[in-house]
Amino acid sequence: MRTELGSALRANAERLGGRTALTVYQGRHRTSLSWAELAEAAQRAAARRDELLGQEHTILYALDNSAAGVSGLLGALLAGVDVAVFESGSRQLRDPGSVFHTAGTRTLVAGDTAGRPDAYRVVPVDQLIAAGANTAPAGPRPAGGEVHVCQATSGSTGEPRLARQPVSNLLRGGALYRDLYGLTPDDAIVAAVPVAHSFGMVGGLFAAVVSGAALTVFTQFNPHGLRAAVEEGATVALGTPLVYELVVRTVHPASSRLRVALSSGGAIAAEVAAAAGQRLGAAVLQVYGSTETGLIACQLPGEQPWPAGCVGRPVRDAELRFDDGRLLVRTATMFRGYLGDRSPVADFHDIGDLASVDGAGRLVLHGRRSAFINVGGRKVNAARVQRVVAEYHGLAESAVYGADSLGGQEVHAAVVLTGGGSVAELIAHCRSRLADYEVPHRVHELPRLPRTGMGKVDVNGLPGRSQGKDG
């Protein structure tokens, strides 16, 4: 609830005051806010709801991991505004079919307002948190409503949807990380992941809010910033498998106080985890969850080595069921449905993974039945990329799929072009609507797509196709 969020921020401001709450690396430039400054900036944003956000109770929020962006997000939630959040550079609003573009709101908060679609009333985040704002309390939210953060799912069985997570769940999820990993105000979390994604938001931002730990983030991740954060005293790290691949290749901290490094966004190879852990001076442990359910299972220090495919032990209050090998989960942080969809939420959410629990009570994954492409820990929805590719005018047919690469997979497309089409034009079309990591890394121009005897695309016959993986 927003009152819980406000209470947590006020408590941190009162007892931790001038201690660092948030540090942001923008290239080699660093900005820091104390807990008192972060709480004050969030309250300024909350007080300006009626002035800047109008009467809409859901807004779009392009979050760039900046100090202003994080402060403004907290302020919008304090004001009782539901926030549909996405990464600032994702180009979601340039795609007419994007779930954000069709969310039913026309107010957009953004740090970089250049080039935003004319259909939106754009509120610069710097203006939202500006000093000298009216400090009158924001108008009340309609009775009976929770405040939600809406985040895009990976899209297990189709295009992404916006899962509605109440703020109370985000706080509960942050408390789960706090309790599992013993976070206190003496800790410093370095999150090499976007705050707009559930791992960065819950394991980073809200874990810091409920524990009083300092949080370091990056407007654009680079290994040198991670090394600097570690050398300056970070004790907990959050990253994807690709981040830890880069650690092995490039990060050589001169000193480290890290006591744990957490990995999410896909399976991390045991050899990568071991090598990165040796570099960082702390075990690299897997955490496992989803946008809809929050944290499901995690590895904890002291129980090593973990078996291959094991993502740890189920967390407290997580109930697991298996339907023909498919994992279904109910947690204490279950979402409240999808934005724009009034269908009731099932008691148990189908994760999309094939899994089992071993004799020691550990959760082991055996594969994934859903179609997404894991690009360095970022889950690219193949159906959405396929739709954008298919909208190119010079295309006869196409198939989008995953191919093995460093840190997981990369996006490939096999296409049959018409006389008026070109690969260069197709890639430019994709870049105008997709984030850089979603744009096909390779486009294979073919005279025809391989097909089975039933006339379906033969996915195993596509060039470079990842073997044994969906996507």
MARFIPA-149013 format. One line per field, with one value per residue (C-alpha): residue number from 1; residue in one letter; x, y, z. Coordinates in Angstrom, 1 decimal, always signed. Last residue first. Layout:
% residues N
k = (NUM_...)
r = (A_...)
east = (X_...)
north = (Y_...)
up = (Z_...)
***
This chain:
% residues 471
k = (471_470_469_468_467_466_465_464_463_462_461_460_459_458_457_456_455_454_453_452_451_450_449_448_447_446_445_444_443_442_441_440_439_438_437_436_435_434_433_432_431_430_429_428_427_426_425_424_423_422_421_420_419_418_417_416_415_414_413_412_411_410_409_408_407_406_405_404_403_402_401_400_399_398_397_396_395_394_393_392_391_390_389_388_387_386_385_384_383_382_381_380_379_378_377_376_375_374_373_372_371_370_369_368_367_366_365_364_363_362_361_360_359_358_357_356_355_354_353_352_351_350_349_348_347_346_345_344_343_342_341_340_339_338_337_336_335_334_333_332_331_330_329_328_327_326_325_324_323_322_321_320_319_318_317_316_315_314_313_312_311_310_309_308_307_306_305_304_303_302_301_300_299_298_297_296_295_294_293_292_291_290_289_288_287_286_285_284_283_282_281_280_279_278_277_276_275_274_273_272_271_270_269_268_267_266_265_264_263_262_261_260_259_258_257_256_255_254_253_252_251_250_249_248_247_246_245_244_243_242_241_240_239_238_237_236_235_234_233_232_231_230_229_228_227_226_225_224_223_222_221_220_219_218_217_216_215_214_213_212_211_210_209_208_207_206_205_204_203_202_201_200_199_198_197_196_195_194_193_192_191_190_189_188_187_186_185_184_183_182_181_180_179_178_177_176_175_174_173_172_171_170_169_168_167_166_165_164_163_162_161_160_159_158_157_156_155_154_153_152_151_150_149_148_147_146_145_144_143_142_141_140_139_138_137_136_135_134_133_132_131_130_129_128_127_126_125_124_123_122_121_120_119_118_117_116_115_114_113_112_111_110_109_108_107_106_105_104_103_102_101_100_99_98_97_96_95_94_93_92_91_90_89_88_87_86_85_84_83_82_81_80_79_78_77_76_75_74_73_72_71_70_69_68_67_66_65_64_63_62_61_60_59_58_57_56_55_54_53_52_51_50_49_48_47_46_45_44_43_42_41_40_39_38_37_36_35_34_33_32_31_30_29_28_27_26_25_24_23_22_21_20_19_18_17_16_15_14_13_12_11_10_9_8_7_6_5_4_3_2_1)
r = (G_D_K_G_Q_S_R_G_P_L_G_N_V_D_V_K_G_M_G_T_R_P_L_R_P_L_E_H_V_R_H_P_V_E_Y_D_A_L_R_S_R_C_H_A_I_L_E_A_V_S_G_G_G_T_L_V_V_A_A_H_V_E_Q_G_G_L_S_D_A_G_Y_V_A_S_E_A_L_G_H_Y_E_A_V_V_R_Q_V_R_A_A_N_V_K_R_G_G_V_N_I_F_A_S_R_R_G_H_L_V_L_R_G_A_G_D_V_S_A_L_D_G_I_D_H_F_D_A_V_P_S_R_D_G_L_Y_G_R_F_M_T_A_T_R_V_L_L_R_G_D_D_F_R_L_E_A_D_R_V_P_R_G_V_C_G_A_P_W_P_Q_E_G_P_L_Q_C_A_I_L_G_T_E_T_S_G_Y_V_Q_L_V_A_A_G_L_R_Q_G_A_A_A_A_V_E_A_A_I_A_G_G_S_S_L_A_V_R_L_R_S_S_A_P_H_V_T_R_V_V_L_E_Y_V_L_P_T_G_L_A_V_T_A_G_E_E_V_A_A_R_L_G_H_P_N_F_Q_T_F_V_T_L_A_A_G_S_V_V_A_A_F_L_G_G_V_M_G_F_S_H_A_V_P_V_A_A_V_I_A_D_D_P_T_L_G_Y_L_D_R_Y_L_A_G_G_R_L_L_N_S_V_P_Q_R_A_L_R_P_E_G_T_S_G_S_T_A_Q_C_V_H_V_E_G_G_A_P_R_P_G_A_P_A_T_N_A_G_A_A_I_L_Q_D_V_P_V_V_R_Y_A_D_P_R_G_A_T_D_G_A_V_L_T_R_T_G_A_T_H_F_V_S_G_P_D_R_L_Q_R_S_G_S_E_F_V_A_V_D_V_G_A_L_L_A_G_L_L_G_S_V_G_A_A_S_N_D_L_A_Y_L_I_T_H_E_Q_G_L_L_E_D_R_R_A_A_A_R_Q_A_A_E_A_L_E_A_W_S_L_S_T_R_H_R_G_Q_Y_V_T_L_A_T_R_G_G_L_R_E_A_N_A_R_L_A_S_G_L_E_T_R_M)
east = (+11.9_+12.0_+15.3_+16.7_+19.0_+19.2_+18.5_+21.6_+19.7_+16.2_+15.7_+14.8_+12.0_+10.3_+7.7_+4.3_+3.1_+2.1_+5.0_+7.3_+8.5_+11.8_+11.2_+11.7_+14.3_+16.1_+17.5_+18.9_+18.6_+21.1_+21.0_+17.3_+16.2_+15.2_+18.5_+18.4_+14.8_+12.1_+10.0_+12.3_+15.1_+12.8_+12.1_+15.9_+16.5_+13.9_+15.4_+18.9_+17.5_+15.9_+12.4_+10.8_+11.2_+9.7_+11.7_+11.7_+12.9_+14.7_+15.0_+17.6_+17.5_+20.5_+20.8_+22.3_+25.3_+27.3_+25.2_+22.9_+20.2_+16.6_+13.7_+11.8_+10.2_+9.3_+7.1_+6.6_+8.2_+8.8_+6.1_+7.6_+4.7_+5.9_+9.0_+7.0_+4.7_+7.6_+9.3_+6.1_+5.8_+9.4_+9.1_+12.6_+13.5_+16.5_+19.1_+21.8_+19.2_+16.9_+14.4_+10.8_+8.4_+7.1_+7.8_+10.8_+13.3_+14.2_+14.2_+15.0_+13.4_+15.2_+13.4_+16.2_+14.5_+14.2_+11.3_+10.4_+10.3_+9.1_+8.7_+5.8_+5.1_+1.4_+0.0_-2.0_-5.2_-6.1_-6.6_-10.1_-10.6_-11.1_-8.3_-7.3_-4.1_-3.4_-4.4_-3.8_-0.3_+0.7_+3.2_+2.3_+3.0_+1.0_+2.9_+2.3_+5.3_+4.6_+5.7_+2.3_+0.7_+3.0_+2.1_+4.2_+3.2_+5.4_+4.7_+8.4_+10.8_+11.2_+14.7_+17.3_+17.3_+18.6_+19.4_+22.7_+22.9_+24.0_+27.6_+27.2_+24.8_+26.4_+24.9_+21.3_+19.9_+16.5_+12.9_+9.6_+10.2_+7.5_+4.4_+3.3_+6.7_+8.3_+10.7_+14.1_+17.2_+20.6_+23.7_+27.1_+29.3_+31.5_+35.1_+34.1_+36.7_+36.2_+32.5_+32.7_+34.7_+32.3_+29.2_+30.6_+31.6_+28.1_+26.4_+23.7_+20.1_+17.9_+16.9_+18.3_+21.7_+22.5_+26.0_+26.7_+29.2_+30.7_+33.4_+35.7_+39.2_+41.2_+38.2_+39.1_+36.1_+36.6_+36.1_+34.7_+32.6_+31.3_+30.0_+28.5_+26.6_+25.5_+24.0_+22.0_+23.0_+22.3_+25.2_+25.3_+28.0_+29.0_+32.0_+33.6_+35.6_+32.4_+30.8_+33.9_+34.0_+30.3_+31.0_+33.8_+31.6_+29.1_+25.4_+23.5_+21.6_+23.4_+22.2_+23.6_+21.3_+22.0_+20.4_+17.6_+16.0_+12.5_+13.5_+16.6_+14.6_+12.1_+14.7_+17.0_+15.4_+11.9_+12.6_+15.7_+14.3_+10.9_+12.2_+12.0_+14.8_+17.1_+19.8_+23.4_+22.0_+24.7_+23.3_+25.1_+24.6_+25.0_+21.3_+20.6_+20.0_+20.2_+20.0_+16.7_+15.2_+15.9_+15.0_+11.7_+11.2_+11.6_+8.9_+6.6_+7.2_+6.6_+3.4_+2.1_+2.8_+0.2_+1.5_-0.6_+0.9_+1.0_+0.9_+3.6_+2.7_+1.9_+2.2_+4.9_+4.9_+7.9_+5.6_+5.4_+5.2_+2.3_+3.0_-0.1_-1.9_-4.8_-8.3_-11.2_-11.9_-10.9_-7.4_-7.2_-5.9_-2.2_-1.2_-0.1_+3.6_+3.3_+6.6_+9.6_+12.1_+11.4_+10.4_+7.8_+9.7_+12.8_+10.5_+9.4_+5.6_+4.6_+0.9_+0.9_-0.5_+2.4_+4.7_+8.0_+10.9_+12.6_+11.1_+14.2_+13.4_+9.9_+6.5_+3.7_+0.1_-2.2_-3.6_-5.5_-2.8_-2.7_+0.7_+2.1_+1.0_+2.8_+0.8_+1.5_+5.2_+6.9_+5.6_+7.7_+11.0_+12.8_+15.2_+13.4_+12.8_+9.2_+6.7_+2.9_+2.3_-0.9_-1.2_-1.9_+0.3_+2.8_+3.1_+3.8_+6.4_+8.2_+8.4_+9.5_+12.4_+13.6_+13.4_+15.1_+18.0_+18.3_+17.4_+15.9_+12.3_+9.8_+6.6_+3.1_+0.3_-2.7_-5.1_-5.7_-7.1_-4.3_-0.7_+1.0_-1.0_-3.1_-0.1_+2.2_+2.3_+3.5_+6.5_+7.5_+7.1_+9.4_+12.1_+11.8_+12.1_+15.2_+16.8_+16.3_+17.6_+20.6_+20.9_+24.0_+25.1_+28.1_+29.7_+31.8_+29.0_+25.8_+26.3_+23.5_+23.8_+20.7_+20.1_+23.4_+23.3_+22.2_+19.0_+19.3_+16.8_+14.4_+14.8_+14.6_+11.4_+9.9_+10.6_+9.1_+6.0_+5.4_+5.7_+3.3_+0.9_+1.2_+0.0)
north = (-19.5_-22.9_-24.6_-28.0_-26.8_-23.1_-22.5_-21.3_-21.4_-22.7_-26.5_-27.2_-24.7_-26.5_-23.9_-25.7_-27.3_-30.6_-32.3_-29.9_-26.6_-24.8_-21.1_-20.1_-18.3_-17.5_-14.2_-14.9_-11.8_-11.7_-9.8_-9.4_-6.2_-7.1_-6.1_-2.7_-2.0_-2.4_+0.0_+2.1_-0.5_-3.1_-0.9_-0.2_-4.0_-4.5_-1.7_-3.3_-6.7_-5.5_-5.5_-4.4_-7.7_-9.6_-10.9_-14.4_-14.1_-16.1_-14.0_-14.4_-13.0_-13.9_-16.5_-17.2_-15.3_-15.4_-16.9_-19.8_-18.9_-17.9_-17.5_-15.2_-16.7_-14.8_-14.6_-12.5_-9.3_-5.9_-4.0_-4.7_-5.5_-9.1_-8.1_-6.2_-9.2_-11.6_-9.4_-9.5_-13.3_-13.8_-12.0_-11.1_-12.1_-10.2_-12.4_-11.9_-12.4_-15.1_-15.7_-16.3_-19.1_-21.1_-24.8_-24.3_-27.0_-29.3_-27.0_-28.3_-27.0_-28.3_-30.3_-32.7_-35.6_-33.4_-31.0_-31.0_-28.7_-27.9_-24.2_-22.1_-20.4_-21.5_-19.4_-21.2_-19.7_-18.4_-14.7_-13.7_-12.2_-8.4_-7.8_-4.2_-4.4_-8.0_-9.7_-8.9_-10.3_-13.0_-11.9_-14.4_-17.2_-19.7_-21.6_-24.0_-25.9_-28.1_-31.7_-33.2_-30.7_-29.9_-27.9_-25.5_-23.4_-20.5_-19.1_-19.1_-19.4_-22.6_-24.0_-23.3_-22.9_-26.4_-27.1_-28.8_-29.6_-26.8_-27.0_-25.6_-25.0_-22.2_-19.2_-19.4_-20.4_-19.1_-20.1_-18.4_-14.7_-12.5_-14.3_-12.4_-10.8_-14.2_-16.0_-17.6_-16.6_-18.2_-17.6_-16.2_-16.8_-13.9_-12.7_-10.8_-12.5_-15.9_-15.6_-14.7_-17.9_-20.1_-18.6_-18.8_-22.5_-23.4_-21.8_-19.3_-20.2_-17.3_-13.8_-13.9_-13.9_-12.9_-12.0_-12.5_-11.3_-8.5_-6.5_-6.4_-5.0_-4.3_-5.2_-7.0_-6.9_-7.6_-11.2_-12.9_-9.9_-9.8_-13.4_-12.3_-9.5_-12.0_-14.3_-11.4_-9.2_-8.2_-7.6_-7.4_-6.0_-2.9_-1.2_+1.4_-1.3_-3.1_+0.1_+0.9_-2.6_-2.3_+1.1_-0.4_-3.2_-0.8_-0.6_+2.4_+4.6_+2.5_+1.6_+1.7_+1.1_+1.8_-0.6_+0.8_-2.7_-2.0_+0.7_-1.2_-4.4_-2.2_-0.7_-3.8_-7.2_-5.8_-3.2_-4.7_-8.2_-7.0_-4.9_-1.1_-0.9_-2.1_-4.6_-4.1_-3.6_-2.7_-3.2_-1.6_-3.1_-1.4_-0.4_-4.1_-7.0_-10.6_-12.4_-14.3_-11.6_-8.6_-10.5_-11.4_-7.9_-6.6_-9.0_-7.8_-4.2_-5.1_-7.0_-4.0_-1.8_-3.9_-5.8_-5.5_-7.7_-5.8_-8.3_-9.5_-11.2_-14.9_-18.0_-17.2_-13.5_-12.1_-10.1_-6.3_-4.5_-2.6_-1.1_-0.9_+1.2_-0.6_+0.7_+0.6_+4.4_+6.6_+8.0_+11.1_+14.4_+15.0_+16.7_+20.4_+20.8_+23.0_+22.7_+24.8_+22.1_+20.1_+16.4_+16.3_+18.9_+16.7_+13.8_+15.7_+15.2_+14.2_+14.4_+11.6_+11.3_+13.4_+10.4_+11.1_+12.3_+14.3_+13.8_+12.2_+11.8_+10.5_+10.6_+9.8_+10.6_+9.3_+6.2_+3.2_+0.6_+0.2_+1.9_+0.0_-3.4_-2.5_-2.8_+0.7_+0.2_+3.6_+3.7_+0.7_+2.3_+0.4_+3.3_+4.5_+1.0_+0.4_+1.2_+1.2_+3.2_+3.3_+6.6_+6.8_+9.9_+7.8_+5.6_+8.7_+9.9_+6.6_+6.8_+10.4_+9.5_+6.7_+8.8_+11.8_+9.7_+8.2_+4.5_+5.6_+4.8_+5.6_+5.8_+5.4_+6.7_+5.1_+7.1_+9.9_+13.0_+15.4_+14.2_+17.6_+19.7_+16.9_+14.7_+17.5_+16.6_+13.1_+14.4_+16.7_+13.7_+11.6_+14.3_+14.7_+10.9_+10.7_+13.7_+12.3_+8.9_+10.5_+11.0_+10.3_+11.2_+9.7_+10.6_+7.8_+6.8_+7.8_+6.0_+6.5_+6.3_+5.9_+5.9_+7.4_+8.2_+11.8_+10.8_+7.2_+7.2_+9.9_+9.5_+5.7_+6.0_+8.5_+6.2_+3.2_+5.1_+6.4_+2.9_+1.5_+4.4_+3.5_+0.0)
up = (-29.1_-27.6_-26.9_-27.7_-30.5_-31.1_-34.8_-36.7_-40.1_-39.8_-40.4_-36.8_-37.0_-39.9_-40.7_-41.0_-44.3_-42.8_-44.5_-42.6_-44.0_-44.7_-45.5_-49.2_-51.3_-48.1_-46.6_-43.1_-40.9_-38.0_-34.7_-35.1_-33.2_-29.6_-28.0_-29.7_-28.5_-31.1_-33.2_-35.3_-35.1_-36.7_-39.8_-40.1_-40.0_-42.8_-44.9_-44.7_-45.4_-48.6_-50.1_-53.3_-55.2_-52.3_-49.4_-47.9_-44.3_-41.6_-38.5_-35.7_-32.1_-29.9_-27.2_-23.8_-22.4_-25.6_-28.4_-29.3_-31.8_-31.0_-33.4_-35.8_-38.9_-42.1_-45.2_-48.3_-47.0_-48.6_-46.6_-43.2_-40.8_-40.6_-38.8_-36.2_-35.7_-35.4_-32.9_-30.8_-31.1_-30.2_-26.9_-25.9_-22.3_-21.2_-19.4_-22.1_-24.8_-23.8_-26.6_-25.7_-26.7_-23.9_-23.2_-21.1_-19.9_-17.1_-14.1_-10.6_-7.4_-4.3_-1.6_-1.0_-2.9_-6.0_-6.9_-10.5_-13.5_-17.0_-17.3_-18.5_-15.2_-15.0_-12.2_-9.4_-8.0_-11.4_-11.7_-12.6_-16.1_-16.1_-18.6_-19.3_-17.3_-16.4_-13.2_-9.5_-9.2_-6.7_-4.0_-1.3_-3.8_-5.9_-8.6_-11.5_-13.0_-16.0_-15.6_-16.6_-14.3_-11.3_-8.3_-6.1_-3.2_-2.2_+1.3_+2.2_-0.7_-2.8_-2.6_-5.2_-9.0_-9.7_-13.3_-12.5_-8.8_-6.3_-5.2_-2.6_+0.3_+2.4_+0.7_-0.5_-3.8_-4.7_-5.4_-6.3_-6.2_-7.7_-9.0_-12.1_-13.0_-12.6_-10.2_-9.8_-8.0_-8.8_-6.7_-7.5_-4.5_-3.4_-4.0_-7.2_-9.5_-7.9_-8.0_-11.7_-12.4_-10.4_-11.8_-15.3_-14.8_-13.4_-16.4_-15.5_-16.2_-17.2_-16.1_-12.6_-10.9_-7.3_-6.0_-2.3_+0.3_-1.7_+0.3_-2.6_-3.5_-6.6_-8.7_-12.0_-14.2_-18.0_-19.1_-16.0_-15.1_-18.7_-18.4_-15.0_-16.7_-19.4_-16.7_-15.4_-12.5_-8.9_-6.5_-2.7_-0.5_-2.5_-0.8_-3.1_-4.9_-5.8_-7.2_-9.2_-10.7_-11.6_-13.2_-15.3_-16.4_-18.1_-17.7_-19.0_-16.6_-13.9_-10.4_-6.9_-3.9_-0.2_+2.3_+4.5_+4.6_+3.3_+0.8_-0.4_-1.0_-2.9_-5.2_-5.9_-5.5_-6.2_-8.9_-10.4_-10.5_-11.7_-14.6_-14.7_-12.2_-15.1_-14.2_-12.9_-9.4_-6.8_-3.3_-0.4_+3.1_+6.5_+6.5_+6.7_+4.3_+5.7_+2.4_+2.8_+5.1_+2.9_-0.3_+1.3_+2.6_-1.0_-2.1_+0.6_-0.4_-4.1_-3.0_-1.1_-4.1_-6.0_-9.0_-12.2_-15.0_-18.4_-21.2_-23.6_-26.9_-27.0_-24.8_-22.3_-22.9_-21.1_-18.9_-19.2_-15.9_-14.2_-10.8_-8.8_-6.2_-4.5_-5.0_-2.6_-2.5_-5.4_-4.9_-2.8_-4.1_-3.6_-0.4_-0.7_-1.2_-4.3_-6.1_-5.2_-6.1_-9.2_-8.8_-11.7_-13.7_-13.8_-14.8_-18.0_-18.3_-21.9_-22.9_-25.4_-29.0_-30.3_-30.0_-28.0_-30.2_-27.4_-23.9_-22.4_-18.7_-19.2_-17.7_-20.2_-19.9_-22.7_-21.0_-22.5_-22.3_-26.1_-26.6_-23.6_-25.0_-28.2_-31.4_-32.6_-32.0_-31.5_-27.9_-26.9_-28.2_-25.3_-24.5_-21.3_-20.0_-19.1_-16.4_-16.3_-13.2_-11.1_-9.4_-5.7_-5.0_-3.1_-6.3_-8.4_-5.9_-5.9_-9.7_-9.5_-7.2_-9.4_-12.6_-11.0_-9.7_-13.2_-13.9_-17.2_-16.4_-19.2_-17.1_-18.6_-16.4_-14.7_-12.4_-14.9_-13.3_-14.3_-14.1_-13.7_-11.3_-9.8_-9.1_-8.0_-4.3_-5.1_-7.0_-4.1_-1.8_-3.9_-3.9_-0.1_+0.5_-1.8_-0.2_+3.4_+2.3_+0.8_-3.0_-5.1_-8.6_-10.4_-13.8_-15.4_-17.7_-15.9_-12.6_-10.1_-6.3_-4.1_-0.4_+1.0_+4.7_+5.4_+7.3_+8.3_+11.2_+10.0_+6.2_+6.5_+8.6_+6.2_+3.2_+5.0_+6.1_+2.6_+1.2_+3.8_+3.1_-0.6_+0.0)
***
